C-alpha cells in the first residue's frame, strides 16, 4: 500500500511487515464535533480497517486536547471548570463517533494526563539549547532548527517578514512558539519554570513518542494542521530525538458548506449530532469518502440526497441476498473476484475511496440486476454476501442485522396478510399492514414474488 506523503510530496510505501503505528491529531474538546472532524476521522478509520483486513496489527493513537485557551474561555462563560467542559465534550465525542461506526482507537491520551511527560520533554529541549525560558514561559527557538518549514514548504525569512513583532516581549524571535505558558489560572501545574500549562503543539510530540516511539509509520490530521501545528511538532520532536519523526504525513482535505468555509460567525457549522439525526451514519460515511481524501469536499443537501439514493440501492441489495432462493443463476463468481481486486487496488493506491466505492457499487448494481431478473440463487448470494460484507466492514457501512427469529416473524406476518386479503378479510389484513409499518417494513415486488426490507429511520428519507 502506498500513501501520498505531505513532506516528501511523493507516494511512500507503508511497511506492512510489522505492526503499523498511526498517530491522528484529535479534537480540542470545547465544543461539539462537526462534519469536518468526521471526514478526517472516517478517512483514518477506513485506512485502519483496510490494513486490519489484510491481517496487519495496528496501534492507533488519537489524542484529546483537554487543556486549551478555548476550553478555559468556555468554562468561564458557563461558570464551570475546564475539566467539566472537556469531560462533557469527550463524552459527546464518543457518542457521535460510535454512532458513525468508527472503531475506537487503541488509546485516547489526554494532555492533562501527561503533564509529567510534557515537562520532561520540554526539559530535554532546554538541555539541547533548542528551547529557552522567558518571563512568560518556555519557547522553542525556531532558528535552532534549520529545516523549519519543510512540511508546509514555508521559508523562515518569508514567515519572519509576515510575523507581528512585539506581541510577546518574552520571545527572542516572533516565530518562536510556546512550549509552556506561565499562568496561575486553573488548570495549571507546577513546573521547573513556574506554574502554568503546556502549549498546544508539545502535547502531541510528547504523547506520540510515549505511545509509538521516536519514529513511527503515519502521522495525520486535517490539512489545516500542516502549519503551524504539524510543522512545530516536527521541529520540536526531531530536535528532541535527532531522528526522523513520522515516516508518512497524511492530511485530509477540508469540508466546505455550499462553497463556504465552515464558520460559527455565519452559522453554517454542521455538528455530527445534527447530520446523524438527519441522514444516519451510512449516508454521512458515503459522503465523506466520495472524493479523494486529500482534496476538499463540499457539504450540500443535494450531494447528501445522491448518497441517500445510493444507500437505498445497498439496502435493497442486502435484502435481495437475504431472500435469495434456489433457482437458475447468472454466473457471478469471477465478477465478484474481479470487483474485490478493483476495490483493494483502489485503496492500495493512496487510499482512493472514490474508486473503491465505484467498485463497491458495481457489485451492488449487478446483484440487484440479477435479483430483478430472478437469477440470484443462494450460492451466488452467499458469495456476494461475503465480499460485500468485507467491503462494507472496511468502509464502515452497516445495515442493522435481522435475526433469523425476526425474519421468520416478518415472513409469517406477510403470509398471514396475503391469506387475509385472499379470504377478503380486509380489516385483519389492514391490522397486519399496520404492524409491518410499525416495524418499518417495505415490500419489493418481483415478477414471481414479493420480498420485504426493513427501512432505516432516517429523517431526510421521510
Order of alpha helices (4+ residues) and beta strands (2+ residues): beta-beta-beta-alpha-beta-alpha-alpha-alpha-beta-beta-alpha-beta-beta-alpha-beta-alpha-beta-beta-beta-alpha-beta-alpha-alpha-alpha-alpha-alpha-alpha-beta-beta
